[in-house]
Amino acid sequence: MGLAADSIITETDAPEPTDTYGRSKLDAERLLAASGVGYTVLRPAVVYGKGVKGNIASLATLAKTPMPLPFGGLDNRRSLLALDNLVAAIGHVLESDAAQNETFLVADAEPISVADLVGAMREGLGKPPHLVKVPTGAVKKIMKSFGREADWERVSGAFVIDPAKLMATGWQPSVATHDGIVAMMRAEAGT
């Protein structure tokens, strides 16, 4: 699910890549902007859809278990991006003069809490949410005891991206995060 940030991320925030991959993407953006060739840069939030990988896939695996999960108290907000919304954004910027030589953050219209995310996953599987409220400090200690403290930090932090700049050019995400997560899980389950 990525990093955490204390404030809402916009295009005016200086990029702060945390790994070699992120730094190489930023270098490529800068080289492209300096090249004199027309461009549009899209910086997507974590993308989800059928066949998802990474942290979303890990949460989906947890959601598939029958056990209650200790995420009921997580009200942190995280921006995600439905694959269909990303495809629509790409199509939009290819046809939009307002997108020329610009950089845009791309995310679903509304962020979602991790509790609501797991609840939507289980809804897509036809299961009740089965989320319990456990003090976050206790969950953090348990995760740390299993050597999974970094996983906890990724799940428990807020990371909200504001897609308003792209939306101002006329792009509108058609898939709401909750609905997209439910659909993803149904597709994975073959229902």
Disulfide bonds with the S-S distance in Angstrom:
none
